[in-house]
Amino acid sequence: MPSISDHDMTIIVVLCARISTANREHNPDIRLLHLREFCNAQGWSICRKYIGKASSADFAIRITSKKIGRPRVIHRQGFNTRFKTILERLREGDTSRRAAARELGIGYATLKRLLDTGYEPH
């Protein structure tokens, strides 16, 4: 299976900033600025941003905000096949975790979480 090189794939991200209504000094623009700078440094493309304002004590709002959610990477079409191949290469020492994450089009932390939980593709 041919590998996907860096120039063949752009990682697209969604920014999400949550601020507390209890602290009037919180500014979502400052949080988003830091997120934008980080994404730009990584070469990621930002497609959308979400700003949430809620009191941490308001459990109902926190539960409601989770409805947006995000699709699990393991449900992406063809992901399990690619992951299985990359998992074999990782076990053989033929690639690094960072390179594997890039090739899969996911973040390093997501790959680490999959590996740490022992996820095995079907």
Stockholm file with secondary structure:
# STOCKHOLM 1.0

chainA/1-122         MPSISDHDMTIIVVLCARISTANREHNPDIRLLHLREFCNAQGWSICRKYIGKASSADFAIRITSKKIGRPRVIHRQGFNTRFKTILERLREGDTSRRAAARELGIGYATLKRLLDTGYEPH
#=GR chainA/1-122 SS CCCCCGGGCCCEEEEEEEEESSCTTCCHHHHHHHHHHHHHHHTCEEEEEEEEEECTTCHHHHHHHTTSCCCCGGGSTTHHHHHHHHHHHHHHTSSCHHHHHHHHTSCHHHHHHHHHTTCCCC
#=GC SS_cons         CCCCCGGGCCCEEEEEEEEESSCTTCCHHHHHHHHHHHHHHHTCEEEEEEEEEECTTCHHHHHHHTTSCCCCGGGSTTHHHHHHHHHHHHHHTSSCHHHHHHHHTSCHHHHHHHHHTTCCCC
//
